[in-house]
Amino acid sequence: MASTKTSPEIHRAIEAVWRAEAAKVIAHVARIVRDVGLAEELAQDALLAALEHWSDGVLPDNPAAWLMTTAKHRALDRLRQDALHARKHEELGHELDAMQAHVVPDFVDGLDAAREDDIGDDLLRLIFTACHPVLSTDARVALTLRLLGGLTTDEIARAFLVPEPTIAQRIVRAKRTLSAARVPFEVPQAAERAARLASVLEVIYLVFNEGYSATVGDDWMRPALCDEALRLGRVLAGLVPGESEVHGLLALMEIQASRTPARTDAQGRAVLLMEQDRSRWDGQMIARGLAALAQSEALGGARGPYALQAALAACHARARSAGETDWGLIVALYDALEQVAPSPVVALNRAVAVGMAFGPAAGLALVDELESEPALANYHWLPSVRADLLARLGRHGEAREAFERAAEMTRNERERELLLQRARELPG
């Protein structure tokens, strides 16, 4: 039975459906039109149609299915128009009718039908298409985040720590390049697939991170994005079981996601790692993560960037309490990670570990060195980490200012609440 909602509820419901279903709609439509840019355009048309048709407050029984049907109808209409313009409508008419008979009727029960290659997943097909070598690495990642996760250019820019116009230009140019190069919407063969794998892994992890710590909005997390990234990671691990870094990434995501139940309190407020009730961590996810890490190491990938990050997460997972954490080992793992994948964020995380292992003064010295790092100029965790170290040194006035500065920089409401609360709780 269709449900009735008020206008604000309608918009929230449509936004939620779009967040969850955008990638699937785009992927399925892209199989019809063979153009990811056009597929996104048609999916957006379906979203606009939803906003119009549902404006009376009545939602269909299955909003996701409604969006999919509408987008597919628009795709078929577009193909008909193209066929007519090319004076080939008679030749293509039978093909279009056959396609419509396949994709429209009863598609709610058949969304996963007609898989044509060994991946068997339109979303992965979409990722590999967007990660085509004709694009730069940055463009591949930005475009795939937009198409896969339904993220805005602003959210992607926050993930990359670069200006929003830069991301917008990358996405527009990437879609134009794919269209001009007539890149097929398909999974590449084995040799070419391996060359694109690193970019695909980066995309999946960035999607997971946006779900694990939302850059904007009222929620601390977006579990649906974490779930989607985990699903893709598991499918990919089954597809290429001999790739150590695929298992390393899967291990990292499983262990990180295991903390989800403990990352918020009963009021939905954020709870930091060292204060979490570890009995609420998901033991099955930890076990799967540790098993995936062991698989990665067995394949010789212990020094891979994702395997090293998974090993860091495993240090926390194996500690029965925050006080039992082996911070010396964590510093050593960050030393190794800086060798294979150096970045300002890795350096900041290493400073946190040093502060825990060797005292807040040692950690603060490293953080102060990062103050002039351009890539961290708008990264709110830099003043947040500095505030925590200052507080532990008893420099409460400076710590309060740093927490308040971090709160001004973040655009996530739950993070802002947490940072301001920590500032208020300081003595004096």
C-alpha positions in Angstrom: 0.0 0.0 0.0 1.3 3.5 -0.9 2.2 5.7 2.1 1.2 9.3 2.6 3.8 11.8 4.0 4.1 15.6 4.5 6.2 17.6 2.1 9.4 17.6 4.3 9.0 13.9 4.8 8.6 13.4 1.1 11.9 15.2 0.4 13.7 13.3 3.0 12.3 10.0 1.7 13.2 10.8 -1.9 16.7 11.8 -0.8 17.1 8.6 1.2 15.9 6.5 -1.8 18.2 8.3 -4.2 21.2 7.9 -1.9 20.6 4.1 -1.7 19.5 3.5 -5.3 21.2 6.1 -7.5 24.2 3.9 -8.4 22.0 0.9 -9.2 19.7 2.9 -11.4 22.7 4.5 -13.2 24.4 1.1 -13.6 21.3 -0.6 -15.0 20.5 2.3 -17.4 24.1 2.4 -18.5 23.8 -1.2 -19.7 21.0 0.0 -22.0 22.5 3.3 -23.4 26.2 2.3 -23.1 27.1 5.8 -21.9 27.7 6.5 -18.2 27.2 10.3 -18.6 23.9 9.8 -20.4 22.9 7.1 -17.8 23.4 9.6 -15.0 21.4 12.2 -16.9 18.5 9.8 -17.4 18.6 8.8 -13.7 18.5 12.4 -12.7 15.4 12.8 -15.0 13.8 10.0 -13.1 14.6 11.7 -9.8 13.0 14.9 -11.0 10.0 12.9 -12.1 9.8 11.5 -8.6 9.8 14.9 -7.0 7.0 15.9 -9.3 4.8 12.8 -9.0 5.3 12.4 -5.3 4.7 16.0 -4.4 1.1 15.2 -3.3 2.6 13.3 -0.4 1.8 9.8 -1.7 4.8 7.5 -2.2 4.5 4.3 -4.2 4.8 0.9 -2.5 8.3 0.5 -3.8 10.0 3.9 -4.5 13.2 2.3 -5.6 11.4 0.2 -8.2 9.5 3.3 -9.4 12.8 5.1 -10.0 14.2 2.2 -11.8 11.2 1.8 -14.1 11.0 5.5 -14.9 14.8 5.7 -15.7 14.6 2.6 -17.9 11.6 4.0 -19.8 13.5 7.2 -20.4 16.5 5.2 -21.6 14.3 3.2 -24.1 12.7 6.5 -25.2 16.1 8.0 -25.8 17.2 5.0 -27.9 14.0 5.3 -30.0 14.7 9.0 -30.6 18.3 8.2 -31.6 17.2 5.5 -33.8 14.6 7.7 -35.5 17.2 10.5 -36.0 19.5 8.0 -37.5 16.7 6.6 -39.7 17.3 3.2 -38.3 14.1 2.8 -36.3 12.9 -0.1 -38.3 16.1 -2.0 -37.9 16.3 -1.3 -34.2 12.6 -1.6 -33.4 12.6 -5.3 -32.8 15.7 -5.0 -30.6 14.1 -2.3 -28.5 10.8 -4.2 -28.1 12.8 -7.2 -27.0 14.8 -5.1 -24.6 11.7 -3.5 -23.1 10.1 -6.9 -22.7 13.1 -8.0 -20.8 13.8 -5.0 -18.5 10.4 -3.5 -17.8 7.9 -6.3 -16.8 8.2 -7.6 -13.3 11.7 -6.1 -13.0 11.3 -5.8 -9.2 11.9 -9.5 -9.1 14.4 -9.4 -11.8 16.8 -6.6 -11.0 19.7 -9.0 -10.8 18.9 -10.9 -14.0 20.8 -11.1 -17.3 24.3 -10.9 -15.9 26.6 -11.4 -18.8 30.1 -11.7 -17.4 32.1 -13.2 -14.6 31.6 -10.3 -12.2 27.8 -10.6 -12.4 27.2 -7.2 -10.9 26.2 -4.0 -12.7 27.8 -1.8 -10.0 31.2 -3.3 -10.5 30.7 -3.0 -14.2 30.1 0.7 -13.6 33.2 1.0 -11.5 35.5 -0.6 -14.0 34.0 1.5 -16.8 34.5 4.7 -14.9 38.1 3.6 -14.0 39.1 3.3 -17.7 42.8 4.2 -18.4 41.6 6.9 -20.8 41.0 9.0 -17.6 43.5 10.2 -15.1 43.5 8.4 -11.8 41.9 11.4 -10.0 39.2 11.6 -12.6 38.5 7.9 -12.4 38.0 8.1 -8.6 36.0 11.3 -8.6 33.6 10.0 -11.4 33.1 6.7 -9.8 32.4 8.2 -6.4 29.8 10.4 -8.0 28.2 7.5 -10.0 28.6 4.7 -7.4 27.8 6.5 -4.1 25.6 9.3 -5.4 27.9 11.7 -3.5 27.8 15.4 -4.3 30.8 17.2 -5.7 31.2 18.9 -2.3 31.4 15.6 -0.5 33.9 14.2 -2.9 36.0 17.4 -2.6 36.1 16.9 1.2 37.2 13.4 0.7 40.0 14.5 -1.6 40.9 17.6 0.4 40.7 19.7 -2.8 38.5 22.6 -3.9 34.9 21.7 -5.0 35.3 23.4 -8.5 38.3 21.1 -9.1 36.2 18.0 -8.5 33.3 19.4 -10.6 35.6 19.9 -13.6 37.1 16.4 -13.2 33.6 14.8 -13.3 32.4 16.8 -16.3 35.6 16.2 -18.3 35.6 12.5 -17.3 32.1 11.9 -18.6 32.9 13.8 -21.8 36.1 11.8 -22.3 34.4 8.5 -21.8 31.7 9.4 -24.3 34.1 10.8 -26.9 36.3 7.6 -26.6 33.2 5.4 -26.9 34.4 3.4 -23.9 32.2 0.3 -23.7 30.1 -0.4 -20.6 31.7 -3.8 -19.7 34.1 -5.6 -17.5 37.6 -5.6 -18.9 39.5 -8.8 -19.7 41.9 -10.2 -17.1 45.1 -8.3 -18.1 43.4 -4.9 -18.4 41.4 -5.6 -15.2 44.5 -5.9 -13.2 45.8 -2.5 -14.4 42.6 -0.8 -13.2 42.4 -2.7 -9.9 44.3 -0.1 -7.7 41.9 2.7 -8.8 38.9 0.5 -8.1 40.1 -0.3 -4.6 40.7 3.4 -3.9 37.1 4.1 -5.0 35.6 1.4 -2.8 37.5 2.6 0.2 36.6 6.2 -0.3 32.9 5.2 -0.5 33.4 3.3 2.7 35.0 6.2 4.4 32.2 8.5 3.5 29.8 6.0 5.1 32.0 5.5 8.2 32.5 9.3 8.9 30.1 11.4 6.9 31.6 14.7 5.7 28.4 16.7 6.0 24.9 16.4 7.4 23.2 15.5 10.7 24.4 11.9 11.0 27.8 10.7 12.3 27.7 7.7 9.8 25.9 6.6 6.6 25.8 2.9 7.2 24.3 2.2 3.8 27.4 3.4 2.1 29.6 1.2 4.3 27.3 -1.7 3.5 27.6 -1.0 -0.2 31.4 -0.8 -0.1 31.6 -4.0 1.9 29.4 -5.8 -0.5 31.5 -4.6 -3.4 34.7 -5.6 -1.6 33.4 -9.1 -0.9 32.3 -9.6 -4.5 35.7 -8.3 -5.7 37.5 -10.7 -3.3 35.6 -13.6 -4.8 36.4 -12.4 -8.3 40.1 -12.0 -7.9 41.0 -14.3 -4.9 44.7 -14.1 -5.6 45.0 -10.3 -5.2 46.4 -9.7 -1.7 45.4 -6.0 -1.5 41.7 -6.9 -2.3 41.7 -9.0 0.8 43.6 -6.3 2.7 41.0 -3.7 1.9 38.2 -6.1 2.7 39.9 -6.9 6.1 40.2 -3.1 6.8 36.5 -2.4 6.1 35.2 -5.5 8.0 37.2 -4.6 11.1 36.4 -0.9 10.9 32.7 -1.5 10.4 32.6 -3.9 13.3 32.7 -0.8 15.6 29.5 0.7 14.2 27.2 -0.3 17.1 29.5 1.3 19.6 30.3 4.5 17.6 27.1 6.3 18.8 25.3 6.5 22.1 21.6 6.1 22.8 21.0 9.7 21.7 22.9 9.2 18.4 25.9 11.2 19.7 29.4 10.3 18.5 31.6 8.1 20.7 35.3 8.1 20.0 37.4 4.9 19.7 39.1 5.0 23.1 35.7 5.5 24.9 33.7 2.8 23.0 32.2 -0.2 24.7 34.1 -2.9 23.0 31.6 -5.6 24.0 29.3 -4.0 21.4 31.8 -4.5 18.6 30.6 -7.1 16.1 32.6 -10.2 16.7 31.7 -11.9 13.5 32.8 -8.9 11.4 36.1 -8.9 13.4 36.6 -12.6 12.7 35.9 -12.1 9.0 38.3 -9.2 8.9 41.1 -11.1 10.7 40.6 -14.0 8.3 40.8 -11.6 5.3 44.0 -10.1 6.7 45.5 -13.5 7.2 44.6 -14.3 3.5 46.3 -11.1 2.4 49.4 -11.9 4.3 49.5 -15.5 3.1 49.5 -14.1 -0.5 52.6 -12.0 0.4 50.8 -8.7 0.8 51.6 -7.9 4.4 53.4 -4.6 3.3 50.5 -3.5 1.0 48.9 -0.1 2.0 45.5 -1.7 2.7 46.9 -4.7 4.5 49.0 -2.4 6.8 45.9 -0.3 7.6 44.0 -3.5 8.3 46.8 -4.6 10.6 46.4 -1.2 12.4 42.7 -1.8 12.8 43.4 -5.4 14.0 45.6 -4.0 16.8 42.5 -2.3 18.2 40.3 -5.2 17.6 42.6 -7.6 19.5 42.8 -5.3 22.5 40.1 -6.3 25.0 40.2 -2.7 26.4 41.6 0.6 25.3 44.3 0.3 27.9 45.6 -2.9 26.4 46.3 -1.3 23.0 49.8 -2.0 21.7 50.6 1.6 20.7 54.3 0.7 20.1 53.2 -1.8 17.4 50.8 0.8 15.9 53.6 3.3 15.6 55.8 0.7 13.8 52.9 -0.1 11.4 52.5 3.6 10.7 56.2 3.8 10.0 55.8 1.1 7.4 52.7 2.7 6.0 54.5 6.0 5.5 57.2 4.2 3.5 54.7 2.7 1.0 51.9 5.3 1.0 53.0 8.6 2.5 50.4 11.3 3.0 49.7 14.2 5.4 46.8 12.3 6.9 49.0 9.2 7.6 51.5 11.5 9.2 48.8 13.0 11.4 47.5 9.5 12.4 51.1 8.5 13.2 51.4 11.6 15.5 48.3 10.4 17.4 50.0 7.0 17.9 53.2 8.5 19.0 51.3 10.7 21.5 49.8 7.5 22.9 53.0 5.5 22.9 55.5 8.1 24.0 53.5 10.9 25.6 51.5 13.9 24.4 54.6 16.2 24.1 56.1 13.8 21.5 52.9 13.7 19.6 52.3 17.5 19.8 55.8 18.1 18.3 54.8 16.1 15.2 51.4 17.8 14.9 53.0 21.2 15.1 55.2 20.2 12.1 52.0 19.5 10.1 50.5 22.9 10.8 51.9 24.4 7.6 50.9 21.4 5.4 48.6 22.9 2.7 46.6 19.6 2.3 45.6 19.8 5.9 44.6 23.5 5.9 40.9 22.7 6.0 41.1 19.3 7.7 39.3 19.6 11.0 41.0 16.6 12.5 44.3 18.5 12.6 43.2 21.1 15.3 41.1 18.3 16.9 44.2 16.1 17.4 46.2 19.1 18.6 43.5 20.0 21.1 43.5 16.5 22.5 47.3 16.5 23.0 47.2 20.0 24.5 44.5 18.9 27.0 46.5 15.9 28.1 49.4 18.3 28.7 47.2 20.5 30.9 47.2 23.4 28.5 43.5 23.7 28.7 43.0 27.2 27.3 44.9 26.4 24.1 43.1 23.1 23.9 39.7 24.8 24.2 40.6 27.2 21.3 41.7 24.3 19.2 38.6 22.2 19.8 36.4 25.3 18.9 38.4 25.9 15.8 37.9 22.2 14.7 34.2 22.6 15.4 34.0 25.6 13.1 35.8 23.6 10.3 33.7 20.5 10.3 30.4 20.3 8.5 29.1 17.3 10.2 26.7 18.2 13.0 27.5 15.2 15.2 31.2 16.0 15.0 30.6 19.6 15.8 28.6 18.6 18.9 31.3 16.3 20.0 34.1 18.8 19.6 32.2 21.6 21.3 31.3 19.3 24.2 35.0 18.4 24.6 35.8 22.1 24.7 33.2 22.7 27.4 34.4 19.9 29.5 37.9 21.3 29.9 38.7 22.7 33.3 38.6 26.5 33.7 
